[in-house]
Each structure stands twice: as structure tokens, then as C-alpha cells.
Amino acid sequence: MLGEMTAEDVMRVIRAIDEAEVRCWLTGGWGIAALFGRQTRRHDDVDLVIDKFDCQLATACAALEPLGLHIVATERVPGLMPDRCVLEDDARHRVDLVSLDWPRLRSALGAAEGASETSFASAISVGLVGECEVSCLSSAAQLVLHSGFPPRRIDRHDIQLLEKGLAHRRLGLGAPGDSSRDGPR
């Protein structure tokens, strides 16, 4: 079993990467929790989309070394997140640094919205981890990313949260992840 990633662990990782001036967005389970402004379940890892992955991965990994995190695996797979670099520490805390195929995500978001084109703003949001604002992928982007593989039980839980949040927004009740930030440079 992997070590649990707490809100404090997540913020330590994000701060280290931010200090290295590598732009990143929270995604996956912690990204969804951030959109809701509260921890929604136990997390055994943290997933971060790294801007300009090929150019910035080494810098991001070096920034995480002082936290005791070291690379345990790298892989390239087909899909919207084609590159993944997994880091762990001795306590089995895990960080997944991933790339994102921004043009394909924009196209998928546009198709979901019935538009031929969508802006990066629809893929990016601001969430909360503890009391700290963090950049993360939007509810709509997270939902698209969760459709690319057979869901596990925790994925079904996350998908239900995302769908509920998007339904609330369509009804004008507000939803997590409504505020946006600029997309990739």
C-alpha cells in the first residue's frame, strides 16, 4: 500500500515545483478535491500536469529531490496524458508528473460543449487545498480525462462528484472549478 498523500504533502510538492518556476496544474483525485475545496476521499498519490513536459521534467524532478522523492518509473502511453514520471519517497508517498496533449483536450472539450473550438480557460481552474489556492484542471477537463480508461471504484466516485458539480453549474447553482486561469504558455 502506498503512503497517504495529505493536503500538507500536496502543498509541499506544489510549492517545490512552483519555486523551481515550473508551471503545473493539479489533476486526478487531489485535483477534483481542490475543485470542491475539501478532501473528498483518501489519496495515495498526487498527479500534476507539467507545462512543457519535455523541457521542464528534469527541473521538476530536481525540485522534488530535497523532499526525498526520486524517480521510480517513467512511461509513454497513448492518450491525452501520454507521458508519466512516477516519484516516490521512503514513506511511499507518490507523485505522478504527467504531460497533457492540450490540442486534443481542447478538441474533446469543444466536442463535449458542442463547439468546434474551445479556449484553454475551459480546461483550467483554481481550487483549494487546505486554505491555499492552487491551479488545477477544470471539472470538464477532469471528466474528459476520466473517460479514457476503465474506471476503478475510486474513479467512479470521482466521476459522480464531477458530474454532480457540472449539473449544478448548468442549473445556475454554481459549481466547483468555475474560476479560470490562463492555459499553457
Disulfide bonds with the S-S distance in Angstrom:
none
